[in-house]
Amino acid sequence: HYNVSQPIGANTADYLARWHEMNAVVFEIVLRMGGSISAEHGIGVLKRDELPEVKDKTAIELMRQIKAMLDPHGIMNPGKVL
């Protein structure tokens, strides 16, 4: 999986202002090629908000069900993704 990194010497505010735009371009290519924006260990908080755009509702619901089964009290990494 990948992360789009700020170029050395770039203005942080300018970079962050276009972060979603840059990721949208990468996501489109990845999805067109049958890939995924996440790895086997999860999505991470940086890409959390993009998950519904790139995973179907069934996949997200299955992830929630597995999380609930393994962590019925919601104590593992609370409030992060699912």
C-alpha positions, 0 to 999 in steps of 0.5 A, spaced: 500 500 500 502 507 499 502 514 502 502 520 498 508 524 501 509 531 501 515 533 497 521 535 501 521 543 501 514 543 499 509 548 503 505 544 508 499 548 508 499 547 500 500 540 500 495 538 505 490 543 501 491 538 495 492 531 499 485 529 498 485 531 490 492 527 490 489 521 493 483 521 489 487 520 482 491 514 485 485 511 488 482 511 481 488 508 478 488 503 483 481 501 483 481 501 475 486 496 476 483 491 481 487 493 487 485 496 494 487 502 498 488 498 504 493 493 506 491 486 510 492 490 517 487 495 516 485 502 512 489 507 517 486 514 520 489 517 514 484 514 509 479 512 513 474 517 510 475 515 503 473 507 505 466 508 503 468 511 496 472 505 495 469 499 498 462 497 497 457 497 503 457 489 504 465 489 505 464 495 510 459 491 514 463 485 514 469 488 517 464 491 522 461 484 524 468 481 524 470 487 529 464 486 533 465 479 534 473 480 536 472 486 540 465 486 543 466 491 548 469 496 543 476 496 547 481 495 541 483 501 538 476 505 540 473 510 535 479 509 530 475 506 523 469 501 524 
